[in-house]
Amino acid sequence: MNRTLFKFLAGVADFCSTYGVVNSSGVTNLPETCAQEMCQMRTAAAHMPSESNNNADLAYARMVVTKLKQFHAEGLIPNLRPQWLELEASLAPYPTVDRLGFGVGFAEAVGLAAASRPT
């Protein structure tokens, strides 16, 4: 089971490592992710372009690398690929939003304006 899971997790980590875009601040962003189909506008009649750094996608990428590190610590896999550790260290923070009356909490994703802003 662990060998099968390792192959799957390694593939996901490799994909995220190559799909992520590192900005000038060294932060790796996951562009146009929003796996929830139009995130913030999913109930609107008009289609909304994809957003970046969806919280579920960021969490999944982090979970994959965490599990690979656990397998390595338990001696189940030989070596961790350097790009996995680089991804973990540089992955964008979870997006947040300040909602009036509720305070700061997790947002579904970073909208187009924020994602395209130079950093």
C-alpha positions as a Markdown table, in Angstrom:
| # | Residue | x | y | z |
|---|---|---|---|---|
| 1 | Met | 0.0 | 0.0 | 0.0 |
| 2 | Asn | 2.7 | 2.5 | 0.9 |
| 3 | Arg | 4.6 | 1.8 | -2.3 |
| 4 | Thr | 1.4 | 2.6 | -4.3 |
| 5 | Leu | 0.6 | 5.6 | -2.3 |
| 6 | Phe | 4.2 | 6.8 | -2.6 |
| 7 | Lys | 4.0 | 6.7 | -6.4 |
| 8 | Phe | 0.8 | 8.7 | -6.4 |
| 9 | Leu | 2.1 | 11.3 | -3.8 |
| 10 | Ala | 5.4 | 11.6 | -5.6 |
| 11 | Gly | 3.5 | 12.4 | -8.9 |
| 12 | Val | 1.4 | 15.0 | -7.2 |
| 13 | Ala | 4.5 | 16.6 | -5.5 |
| 14 | Asp | 6.3 | 16.6 | -8.8 |
| 15 | Phe | 3.4 | 18.2 | -10.6 |
| 16 | Cys | 3.0 | 21.0 | -7.9 |
| 17 | Ser | 6.7 | 21.6 | -8.0 |
| 18 | Thr | 6.7 | 22.2 | -11.8 |
| 19 | Tyr | 3.3 | 23.9 | -12.0 |
| 20 | Gly | 4.0 | 26.4 | -9.3 |
| 21 | Val | 5.3 | 29.8 | -10.3 |
| 22 | Val | 8.0 | 31.4 | -8.1 |
| 23 | Asn | 7.6 | 35.2 | -7.8 |
| 24 | Ser | 10.3 | 37.8 | -7.2 |
| 25 | Ser | 9.9 | 37.3 | -3.4 |
| 26 | Gly | 10.6 | 33.6 | -3.7 |
| 27 | Val | 7.0 | 32.6 | -3.0 |
| 28 | Thr | 5.6 | 29.7 | -5.1 |
| 29 | Asn | 2.1 | 30.5 | -6.3 |
| 30 | Leu | -0.3 | 27.9 | -7.8 |
| 31 | Pro | -1.9 | 29.9 | -10.7 |
| 32 | Glu | -5.4 | 29.3 | -11.9 |
| 33 | Thr | -6.2 | 26.5 | -9.5 |
| 34 | Cys | -9.6 | 27.1 | -7.8 |
| 35 | Ala | -10.7 | 23.4 | -8.0 |
| 36 | Gln | -14.2 | 24.4 | -6.8 |
| 37 | Glu | -15.3 | 25.6 | -10.2 |
| 38 | Met | -15.4 | 29.4 | -10.2 |
| 39 | Cys | -14.8 | 29.7 | -6.4 |
| 40 | Gln | -16.3 | 33.0 | -5.3 |
| 41 | Met | -18.7 | 33.3 | -8.2 |
| 42 | Arg | -19.9 | 29.7 | -8.4 |
| 43 | Thr | -23.5 | 30.6 | -7.9 |
| 44 | Ala | -23.5 | 33.5 | -10.4 |
| 45 | Ala | -24.9 | 33.0 | -13.9 |
| 46 | Ala | -21.7 | 34.3 | -15.6 |
| 47 | His | -18.5 | 32.3 | -15.8 |
| 48 | Met | -15.6 | 33.8 | -13.7 |
| 49 | Pro | -12.0 | 33.2 | -14.8 |
| 50 | Ser | -9.9 | 30.9 | -12.6 |
| 51 | Glu | -8.3 | 32.2 | -9.5 |
| 52 | Ser | -5.0 | 31.4 | -7.9 |
| 53 | Asn | -3.7 | 29.9 | -4.6 |
| 54 | Asn | -7.0 | 28.1 | -3.8 |
| 55 | Asn | -6.8 | 27.1 | -0.1 |
| 56 | Ala | -7.7 | 23.4 | -0.8 |
| 57 | Asp | -5.0 | 23.1 | -3.4 |
| 58 | Leu | -2.4 | 24.7 | -1.1 |
| 59 | Ala | -3.4 | 22.4 | 1.7 |
| 60 | Tyr | -3.2 | 19.4 | -0.6 |
| 61 | Ala | 0.3 | 20.3 | -1.8 |
| 62 | Arg | 1.4 | 20.8 | 1.8 |
| 63 | Met | -0.2 | 17.5 | 2.9 |
| 64 | Val | 1.5 | 15.6 | 0.1 |
| 65 | Val | 5.0 | 16.8 | 1.0 |
| 66 | Thr | 4.3 | 16.2 | 4.7 |
| 67 | Lys | 3.3 | 12.6 | 4.0 |
| 68 | Leu | 6.4 | 12.0 | 1.8 |
| 69 | Lys | 8.6 | 13.4 | 4.6 |
| 70 | Gln | 6.9 | 11.0 | 7.0 |
| 71 | Phe | 7.5 | 8.0 | 4.7 |
| 72 | His | 11.2 | 9.0 | 4.5 |
| 73 | Ala | 11.5 | 9.3 | 8.3 |
| 74 | Glu | 10.0 | 5.8 | 8.6 |
| 75 | Gly | 12.5 | 4.4 | 6.1 |
| 76 | Leu | 9.8 | 3.6 | 3.5 |
| 77 | Ile | 11.4 | 5.7 | 0.8 |
| 78 | Pro | 15.0 | 6.4 | 0.2 |
| 79 | Asn | 15.4 | 10.1 | -0.5 |
| 80 | Leu | 13.3 | 13.2 | -0.7 |
| 81 | Arg | 13.6 | 15.1 | -4.0 |
| 82 | Pro | 15.0 | 18.6 | -3.4 |
| 83 | Gln | 12.1 | 20.2 | -5.4 |
| 84 | Trp | 9.6 | 18.8 | -2.9 |
| 85 | Leu | 11.3 | 20.5 | 0.0 |
| 86 | Glu | 11.7 | 23.8 | -2.0 |
| 87 | Leu | 8.0 | 23.7 | -2.7 |
| 88 | Glu | 7.1 | 23.2 | 1.0 |
| 89 | Ala | 9.4 | 26.0 | 2.1 |
| 90 | Ser | 8.2 | 28.5 | -0.5 |
| 91 | Leu | 4.5 | 27.7 | -1.0 |
| 92 | Ala | 2.2 | 30.7 | -0.8 |
| 93 | Pro | 0.4 | 31.3 | 2.5 |
| 94 | Tyr | -3.3 | 30.4 | 2.7 |
| 95 | Pro | -5.5 | 33.2 | 1.4 |
| 96 | Thr | -7.5 | 35.2 | 3.9 |
| 97 | Val | -10.3 | 37.7 | 3.8 |
| 98 | Asp | -11.5 | 40.2 | 6.4 |
| 99 | Arg | -15.2 | 40.0 | 6.6 |
| 100 | Leu | -17.1 | 42.8 | 8.3 |
| 101 | Gly | -18.5 | 41.6 | 11.6 |
| 102 | Phe | -16.6 | 38.3 | 11.4 |
| 103 | Gly | -12.9 | 39.2 | 11.2 |
| 104 | Val | -10.2 | 37.6 | 9.3 |
| 105 | Gly | -10.7 | 34.0 | 8.1 |
| 106 | Phe | -9.8 | 31.8 | 5.2 |
| 107 | Ala | -10.7 | 32.8 | 1.7 |
| 108 | Glu | -11.4 | 30.3 | -1.0 |
| 109 | Ala | -8.7 | 31.7 | -3.3 |
| 110 | Val | -6.8 | 34.8 | -4.3 |
| 111 | Gly | -8.9 | 36.8 | -6.8 |
| 112 | Leu | -7.5 | 37.9 | -10.2 |
| 113 | Ala | -6.5 | 41.4 | -9.0 |
| 114 | Ala | -4.5 | 40.1 | -6.0 |
| 115 | Ala | -3.0 | 37.2 | -7.9 |
| 116 | Ser | -1.7 | 39.4 | -10.8 |
| 117 | Arg | -0.3 | 42.1 | -8.5 |
| 118 | Pro | 3.5 | 42.2 | -8.6 |
| 119 | Thr | 5.2 | 41.3 | -5.4 |
